[in-house]
Amino acid sequence: MSTRAARFKQADATRALRAAVAAGLKPSGYRIDPAGAIVVMFADGAPRKAANSNPWDEELQP
């Protein structure tokens, strides 16, 4: 069995949570999707868009 490099590091998750707090949000946790993306979760259980998000981001996602 071969080992492979992790798609994320603990520092990446910590950085994402700190960024949410710095933006004035209250994260309740995070999850890592199969592609390795870190999704910050909030009290209502749904990820929130950043205030400066680009509306084309959703259109261009596969």
C-alpha positions as CSV (number, residue, x, y, z in Angstrom):
1,M,0.0,0.0,0.0
2,S,1.5,3.3,-1.0
3,T,1.1,6.5,0.9
4,R,0.1,9.7,-0.8
5,A,0.4,13.3,0.2
6,A,-2.6,14.9,2.0
7,R,-4.7,17.3,0.0
8,F,-4.8,19.7,2.9
9,K,-3.0,20.4,6.2
10,Q,-4.3,21.3,9.6
11,A,-2.8,24.7,9.1
12,D,-5.0,25.2,6.1
13,A,-8.2,24.4,8.1
14,T,-7.0,26.7,10.9
15,R,-6.3,29.5,8.4
16,A,-9.8,29.1,6.9
17,L,-11.5,29.3,10.3
18,R,-9.4,32.3,11.4
19,A,-10.4,34.1,8.1
20,A,-14.1,33.5,8.9
21,V,-13.7,35.0,12.4
22,A,-11.7,37.9,11.0
23,A,-14.6,38.6,8.6
24,G,-16.9,38.9,11.6
25,L,-18.6,35.5,11.1
26,K,-19.1,32.7,13.7
27,P,-18.0,29.4,12.3
28,S,-19.3,26.2,14.0
29,G,-16.8,24.0,12.3
30,Y,-15.5,22.8,8.9
31,R,-15.6,19.8,6.6
32,I,-13.2,18.6,3.9
33,D,-14.9,17.5,0.7
34,P,-13.5,14.6,-1.4
35,A,-11.6,17.0,-3.7
36,G,-9.8,18.4,-0.6
37,A,-11.6,21.8,-0.5
38,I,-12.2,23.1,3.0
39,V,-15.8,24.2,3.6
40,V,-16.4,26.3,6.7
41,M,-19.7,25.6,8.4
42,F,-21.8,28.1,10.3
43,A,-24.5,27.8,13.0
44,D,-27.3,27.1,10.5
45,G,-25.2,24.3,8.9
46,A,-24.9,26.0,5.5
47,P,-21.7,27.6,4.1
48,R,-22.1,31.3,3.5
49,K,-20.8,33.3,0.6
50,A,-18.1,35.9,1.2
51,A,-19.3,39.5,0.9
52,N,-16.9,40.0,-2.0
53,S,-17.7,36.8,-3.8
54,N,-18.0,36.8,-7.6
55,P,-21.4,35.7,-8.9
56,W,-19.6,33.9,-11.8
57,D,-17.9,31.6,-9.4
58,E,-21.1,29.5,-9.0
59,E,-21.6,29.5,-12.8
60,L,-18.1,28.2,-13.6
61,Q,-18.0,25.5,-11.0
62,P,-18.4,22.0,-12.4
